[in-house]
């Protein structure tokens, strides 16, 4: 499935790259490259862009986990844990609970080994 996946345009715009999909642990690892135009007035990654990265990562995870079946974000909560530099952002995604139609998914963004943001979302198959 991973070899056939064509990520959406937003994934490319965010500088996203899938690193690994672990089908045994059901976990996805990605990397995003923050761009200068993603900066907030303080020169850090704007929170909405980090949120977009985490949502994109969870959407791809749902697509892979449900073997290509379309899903949609029902709700999303985010916590910004520390400033995020305009550098690479590593993201880990996994299920909190996987249901037949509705699932709870969590994604955590890291820079230099430290968590910079965390999102939880509810996804439903459509």
Rosetta blueprint (number, residue, H / E / L):
1 X L
2 X H
3 X H
4 X H
5 X L
6 X L
7 X L
8 X L
9 X H
10 X H
11 X H
12 X H
13 X H
14 X L
15 X L
16 X E
17 X E
18 X E
19 X E
20 X E
21 X E
22 X E
23 X L
24 X L
25 X L
26 X L
27 X E
28 X E
29 X E
30 X E
31 X E
32 X E
33 X E
34 X L
35 X L
36 X H
37 X H
38 X H
39 X E
40 X L
41 X L
42 X L
43 X L
44 X L
45 X E
46 X L
47 X H
48 X H
49 X H
50 X H
51 X H
52 X H
53 X H
54 X H
55 X H
56 X H
57 X H
58 X H
59 X H
60 X H
61 X H
62 X H
63 X H
64 X H
65 X H
66 X L
67 X L
68 X L
69 X L
70 X L
71 X E
72 X E
73 X E
74 X E
75 X E
76 X E
77 X E
78 X E
79 X E
80 X E
81 X L
82 X L
83 X L
84 X L
85 X L
86 X L
87 X L
88 X E
89 X E
90 X E
91 X E
92 X E
93 X E
94 X E
95 X E
96 X E
97 X E
98 X E
99 X L
100 X L
101 X L
102 X E
103 X E
104 X E
105 X E
106 X E
107 X E
108 X E
109 X E
110 X E
111 X E
112 X L
113 X L
114 X E
115 X E
116 X E
117 X E
118 X E
119 X E
120 X E
121 X E
122 X E
123 X E
124 X E
125 X E
126 X L
